Amino acid sequence: MKGIAISTVALFIIAVFVVVMLIIFIGSNFSPALRSAYCSLLIGLRGFLPLPESLKPGLPTYCKEDVYPQTYYIESDQPDKIAYEVASYILACWEVTGRVDLKANRTCSEVVIKRIQGVVDKSLVMSKLPENYRNIFDWKADIIDRPKSLGILYEYPSKKVVVV
């Protein structure tokens, strides 16, 4: 009984590798329906690899499982520092949602301001953002003049990070 020739196995492995690489390169342009199938394929391939978890390749941001939003506590009571931290959480949310054109709403984080001496508003937070990122968020939190909890979330229809 004859087996499969080594050259046939090698060609098969190369063909699978080429197909996977093509999918990876065009994966970010998939429609939402194809994107979920693509993510399932990547997760399956990742699980198939005989490597420890730490050595397996990462998944694209839009393929990661929904995780519960993290809660961050702002200890400072200075409005400038509070605005800077809120702006950094807005940018972090944008990087994992808006930049990759996520096609779903997602709650990114909860920010708890423990104390404040002064006022934080949209204009102060906007001044802490880089110039080209000032139009990526909506402010629905009113004026912050007392300890408060803020939600930072991404709204797909408007493609903006919203602070509530």
N, C-alpha and C positions, 0 to 999 in steps of 0.2 A: 504494500500500500504506500502510495507516495504522499508526501506532505506538501505544504505550501512552500514555495521557494522563498528564500530569505529576501530576494530582490522584490518579490510581490509584497511581502510584509512591510519592507522599507518604503515602497511606493505608497502603500495604503497609509502608513503613518505620516508621510510627507503630505499627502492629499488632505488628511484630516487637519493637520497643522495649518495648511494654507487656508482651508475653509474657516477655521477658527480665527485666524488672523484677519481675514476679510471681514468677518462678522464684527470683530473688535473695532476695526477701523471705521466701519460705517454704522456701528451700533448706536451712536448718539443721534442719528437722524431717523430712527424708527418712529412709527406712529405708536400711540399708547398700547394698542393691542399687540403689535409685534414686539414692543419693548418688554412686555411681561413674559412673552415666550423666550425672548433673547435672555432675559434675566434668569429664567428657569434653566435654560441651557447652560449658562455660565455657572450657576449654582451647582448644577449636576456635574459639570466638568470639574469644578473646583473640589467637589466631594469625591470624585473618582480618583483624583491625584493621590498617589501614595506618599504624601509628604506630611510632616507635622503641621499643625495649624499655623504656627509662626512663619512657615516658609511658603505657604500657599499664596498665590497672587490675590490682591484685593479686588473687590467688586466696585463697579462704578457707583457713584452716589445714588443714582436713581434706582439701583437694584438692592440697596441695603434694606433690611427689614425695618419696619416702623419701630422706632424706639420711643420710649416715654420721654417727653421733654425734660431736660435737666433744669434744676432750680439753682439759680446763682444768687448769692447774697452780696449786696454792696454795703460794705462797712463804713465807707467814708460819709461824712456829712456835708462835704463841700460840693456845691452845685456843679462846678467845672469838672470835678473828678467823676461825679455821678453821670453827667452828660457824656463824658468820654467813654465810660464803661458801657452805657446803654448803646452808644454808637458802635462800639466794638461788637456787641451782641447782634446788632442789626446787620453789620457786615458779615459776621459769621453765618447768620441765617441765609443771607443772600448767596454766599459762596456755595452752600450745599443745596440750594433750591433754585433761585432765579438764574444763576450763572449756567446751570445745566438744563435750564428750561423744564423744570419739573412740572408735570401736567396734573398736579393735584394740590389741594390745600395741605399744609403741614404746620403743626405747632412746633416751633423751634425751641423755645425756652421760656422759663418764667424767671423774672428778675425781681428780687425783693429788696426794696430800699428800706433799710432799717431806721435811718434817721436822716434828717436834712435840715440845714440851716440856710434858708433862702428858697429860690424857686428854680425849677428846671422846666423848660418848655420846648416846643418843637424847634424854635430858632436856635436855641443853645445847643441842642443835640445835632442839628444840621450843621452848625459851625464846626463841629468836631469831625465830621465826615469829610473825606477827600472830595474835591470839587466835582469829579465825574460820577460820584455815587449819591449826590444829594437828591436825585429824583427817584431813587429806588424804594422809598418808604413813605407810608402814610402815618400820620400821627393822630390817634383817636383817644389819647390818654388825658386830654385837657392839661391843665397846669399841675405840676407836682410840687406841692408845698408842705406835704406831711408824709410820714411813712406810708408806703404803698407797694402793692404788687403789680408788676406789669407783665403782660403776655406779649411775646414776640412771635409772630406767626407769618407764614407766607400764604397769600391768597392768589390762587392760580388765575382766576378770571382777570384780575387787574395786573397780575405779574409784579406785585409789589410786596415788600415786607411791611406788615402792619403792627404798630405798637398800640396795644389797648390796655 
